[in-house]
């Protein structure tokens, strides 16, 4: 997708999990279009490497090492952004994580960790960044979830529960904060071709091919396609969209349908 040069000039954006995968694609794309960036991750090496790459686009980028499950770290990140740039226009809550397991193998601690990683950190980031957006009477928030937030996800009950919570949080904040001119939306990707996804299943090529076969478009999304969706919501074209969960999944959420054409 092509966007106008300097579309986000002088805008300030925070992207959590912005050093790798989808988050890095979003942060790089925002930087290329003129935004001043803040990226955050638990791993210092990820944010440093990501910031270096973003700066090569000519954009400013402040890397923050933070455990976003900790409210104090979230406050540190938000305050650093405001101290550096004076405001926060955009927040992209991309940081998250989970592990594939049936419920019998998910311990209470494991469930708690995934919920905190995906739901708590999104709540904390929205709450803290939202306070600054309310003061300036403007802001846009995009929460990255998954199609398992909208459908059953066997093997992902912890992540599905947490991400469903994020979707409800998105809709509720969209109503609460509309009076402050703050838009809050979510993006629910299907299967995305990132290093993390491939590493998890690389030794099981048959699994990858099976998963791909369940997608009507017969391929995985690219990280850039998810980034372009975020750019759309953050751009002026998305000004009249709030409280929406945008599904980017190649039709996977629709379910399988018999290929009658092949039987004719």
C-alpha positions in Angstrom: 0.0 0.0 0.0 1.3 3.5 -0.9 0.9 6.4 1.6 1.8 10.0 1.1 5.3 11.1 2.0 5.5 12.8 5.4 1.9 11.6 6.2 2.8 11.4 9.9 5.3 14.4 10.0 5.6 15.7 13.6 3.4 12.9 15.0 4.7 11.0 18.0 4.1 7.2 18.1 4.8 4.5 20.7 5.0 1.0 19.4 5.3 -1.7 22.0 7.2 -4.8 20.8 8.6 -2.5 18.2 12.0 -4.2 17.8 10.9 -7.3 16.0 8.2 -8.9 13.8 4.9 -7.0 13.2 5.9 -4.3 15.7 9.1 -3.5 13.9 7.3 -3.3 10.5 4.7 -0.9 12.0 7.5 1.3 13.6 9.6 1.3 10.5 6.6 2.3 8.3 5.6 5.1 10.7 9.2 6.3 10.8 9.5 6.3 7.0 6.3 8.5 6.9 7.8 11.1 9.2 6.7 10.1 12.7 8.9 10.5 15.7 9.1 7.0 17.3 9.3 5.3 20.7 9.7 1.5 20.7 9.7 -0.7 23.8 10.6 -4.3 24.5 11.7 -6.4 27.4 14.9 -7.1 25.6 17.4 -4.2 25.3 19.1 -5.8 22.3 15.8 -5.9 20.4 14.9 -2.2 20.9 18.5 -1.0 20.2 18.6 -3.0 17.0 15.1 -1.8 16.0 15.9 1.8 16.8 19.1 1.7 14.7 17.1 0.4 11.7 14.4 3.0 12.2 16.9 5.9 12.4 18.3 4.8 9.1 15.0 6.0 7.6 15.8 9.5 8.9 13.3 9.2 11.7 14.0 9.9 15.4 13.6 6.9 17.6 13.8 6.5 21.4 14.3 2.8 22.5 13.0 1.9 25.9 13.7 -1.4 27.7 10.6 -2.1 29.7 8.6 -5.0 31.2 5.1 -3.8 30.2 3.5 -6.2 32.7 4.8 -3.8 35.3 2.8 -0.5 35.7 5.9 1.3 36.8 7.8 0.4 33.6 4.8 1.5 31.6 4.8 4.9 33.3 8.6 5.1 32.7 8.0 4.5 29.0 5.2 7.0 28.6 7.0 9.7 30.6 10.1 9.2 28.5 8.1 9.7 25.3 6.5 12.9 26.6 9.9 14.2 27.9 11.5 13.5 24.6 8.9 14.8 22.2 6.3 16.7 24.3 3.3 14.6 23.4 1.9 11.2 22.3 -0.3 11.0 19.2 -0.4 7.3 18.6 -0.1 4.2 20.7 0.3 0.8 19.0 0.0 -2.0 21.6 1.7 -4.9 19.8 3.8 -6.5 22.5 2.5 -9.9 23.5 3.2 -13.6 23.6 1.9 -17.1 24.3 2.8 -20.7 23.9 0.9 -23.5 22.2 -0.6 -26.0 24.7 -3.8 -27.8 25.6 -5.4 -26.6 28.8 -4.3 -29.7 30.6 -0.7 -28.5 30.2 -1.3 -24.9 31.1 -0.5 -24.2 34.7 -2.1 -21.4 36.7 1.2 -19.6 36.5 1.4 -20.1 32.8 -2.2 -18.8 32.3 -1.5 -15.8 34.5 1.7 -15.0 32.6 0.0 -15.0 29.2 -2.9 -12.9 30.5 -0.5 -10.4 32.0 1.6 -10.3 28.8 -1.4 -9.7 26.5 -4.2 -8.0 28.5 -2.6 -6.3 31.5 0.1 -4.6 29.5 -2.5 -3.3 27.0 -4.6 -2.0 29.8 -1.6 -0.3 31.5 -0.4 1.3 28.2 -3.8 2.6 27.2 -4.4 4.0 30.7 -1.1 5.9 30.9 -0.8 7.1 27.3 -4.5 7.9 27.3 -4.1 10.5 30.1 -1.8 12.5 27.9 -4.1 12.1 24.9 -7.1 13.3 26.9 -5.2 16.5 27.8 -4.4 17.3 24.2 -7.9 16.2 23.0 -6.5 13.9 20.4 -5.1 10.4 20.0 -5.3 7.1 18.2 -4.7 3.7 19.7 -4.4 0.4 17.8 -4.3 -2.8 19.7 -2.9 -5.8 17.9 -4.7 -9.0 18.9 -5.4 -12.2 16.9 -8.3 -14.0 15.2 -8.3 -16.2 18.3 -9.8 -13.2 20.1 -12.9 -13.6 17.9 -13.2 -17.4 17.5 -12.3 -20.6 19.4 -8.6 -21.3 19.6 -7.8 -24.8 20.8 -4.3 -24.9 22.2 -4.6 -21.1 22.8 -7.2 -20.8 25.6 -4.9 -18.5 27.6 -4.1 -16.2 24.7 -7.7 -16.3 23.3 -9.1 -15.3 26.7 -6.6 -12.5 27.1 -7.0 -11.2 23.5 -10.8 -11.3 23.8 -10.4 -9.1 26.8 -8.4 -6.7 24.7 -11.1 -6.5 22.1 -13.7 -5.6 24.8 -11.2 -3.1 26.2 -10.9 -1.6 22.8 -14.6 -1.2 22.3 -15.2 0.1 25.8 -12.5 2.7 25.6 -13.7 3.8 22.2 -17.0 4.8 23.9 -15.4 6.2 27.0 -12.9 8.3 25.2 -14.8 9.4 22.1 -15.5 12.7 23.9 -11.8 13.3 24.0 -11.4 12.8 20.2 -9.5 9.6 20.9 -10.1 6.7 18.5 -9.4 3.1 19.8 -9.3 0.2 17.4 -7.9 -3.3 17.2 -6.3 -5.4 14.4 -6.9 -9.1 14.5 -4.4 -10.8 12.2 -4.6 -14.4 11.1 -1.4 -16.4 10.5 1.5 -14.0 9.8 4.8 -15.0 8.2 7.2 -13.7 10.8 10.4 -15.2 12.2 8.7 -16.1 15.5 5.9 -18.0 13.8 8.2 -19.9 11.5 10.7 -20.8 14.3 7.9 -22.3 16.4 6.8 -24.7 13.6 9.8 -24.9 11.4 10.5 -28.6 12.2 7.0 -29.5 11.3 6.6 -28.4 7.7 3.5 -30.5 7.3 1.9 -28.5 10.0 2.7 -25.2 8.2 1.2 -26.6 5.0 -1.9 -27.8 6.8 -2.4 -24.4 8.4 -1.9 -22.6 5.1 -4.5 -24.9 3.5 -7.2 -23.8 5.9 -6.8 -20.2 4.7 -9.1 -19.4 1.7 -6.3 -17.3 0.1 -3.8 -20.2 0.7 -1.0 -18.1 2.1 0.1 -16.4 5.3 -0.1 -12.6 5.7 3.1 -10.6 5.7 4.1 -8.3 8.5 3.9 -5.4 6.1 0.3 -6.1 5.4 -0.5 -5.9 9.1 1.6 -2.7 9.3 -0.3 -1.2 6.4 -3.6 -1.9 8.1 -2.3 0.0 11.2 -1.2 2.9 9.1 -4.6 3.1 7.6 -6.3 3.3 11.0 -3.7 5.9 12.2 -4.0 8.0 9.1 -6.7 10.7 8.5 -8.5 8.0 6.4 -9.3 6.2 9.7 -10.7 9.3 11.5 -14.3 8.0 11.5 -13.4 4.5 12.7 -13.4 3.6 16.3 -14.3 0.6 18.4 -13.6 -1.7 15.5 -11.6 -5.0 15.3 -10.2 -5.1 11.8 -9.7 -8.7 10.7 -6.7 -9.3 8.4 -6.7 -13.1 7.9 -7.1 -14.1 4.3 -10.6 -15.3 5.0 -9.6 -17.8 7.8 -12.2 -16.5 10.2 -14.9 -17.5 7.7 -14.2 -21.2 8.1 -13.7 -23.8 5.5 -16.1 -24.3 2.6 -16.3 -27.3 0.3 -14.5 -26.7 -3.0 -17.5 -27.5 -5.2 -15.7 -26.1 -8.2 -13.3 -28.9 -8.1 -16.1 -31.4 -8.1 -17.8 -30.1 -11.2 
